[in-house]
Amino acid sequence: MEVNIKLLEQVEEEESKDNRDRFERVSFLNSGAGIYTLGALISHAIGDKEKVKSYIEKVKGYSKPCFTKDVQHGLQEGVAGYLYCLLLL
């Protein structure tokens, strides 16, 4: 349980940083979509339903950016990375 809380704190710390590039890209491994997905999973594990809803809404916000022509489409990037986030949720 303590590990989950520490991981959730790291998610919130990443979110609070002024690192717009990370939160404008779409990828599971190195973007806000992946961070919010993990935040939702951790919040669910510790029973915080309000944070789960909040993180899921933030993940949903990546639906439009992942379909732009500027997004790379690799194994965990772009549409594939976004769909992986949704699959986990």
N, C-alpha and C positions, 0 to 999 in steps of 0.2 A: 504494500500500500504506500509506503514512504517513497518508493521508487517512482510510482505513478504520479505522486504529488510533485516530486522534483522535476519529472519530465514535463508536467503541465506548466510548472513555473518557467521552464526553459522555453516552452511554446509562447507563453505570454511575454517573456522577455524579448524573443525574436520579433514578435508582433509590434512591440513598442519601439523598436529600433527604427531609425530613419533610414531604411534600406529599401527604397521604392523599387529598385530593379528586381529584387527577390519577389516582391509582391505584385509585380506586373507580368512576370513570366508565368508560363503554365507548365508545370512539371510536378511529378510526385516527389522526386528526390531533392530538388533544390528550389522550391518556390513556396509561396504562401499556401497554395492549394494543398500541398503535402503536409505542411506544418499544421494547417487547420484540420485536416483529416486526422492526424495523430492527436491533436488536441481534443477532437470530438470523441475519439476512441478512449483516450485516457479519462476524459470527463465522465464518459459512460461507465467505465470501470470503477470509478470512485463514487458514482451515483449523483453527479451534479447535472440534472436534466436541463437546467437553464443554460449552462455553458455548452452542453451538447447542441441544443437548438441554435445558439449563437454561432458556433463553429460551422455547423452544417449550412447555415445561411451564407456564411463567408465563402465556403467551398462552392456553393451554388453561384456565387458572384463571378466565378471564373469560367462560366459556360461560354459567354460571348468572346472573351479574349482568346480562348483556345481554338476558335475557328477562324481566326484572322490569318491572312497570308504571311504575316511576319513571324509567325510561330513555327519553330522547328518541330518536325514530327518524327521523333525517334521512339525507341521502345518505351521510355518512361516520360516522354515529353509531348507537348501538344495534346491532341485529342486522346492518344493512348494513355498519357499520364493522367489526364483529367478523368477518363473512364476508370482508370485504376483506383483513383481516389473514391469515385462513386461506388465502385465494387466493394471496397473496404467498408464503406459506410452502410 
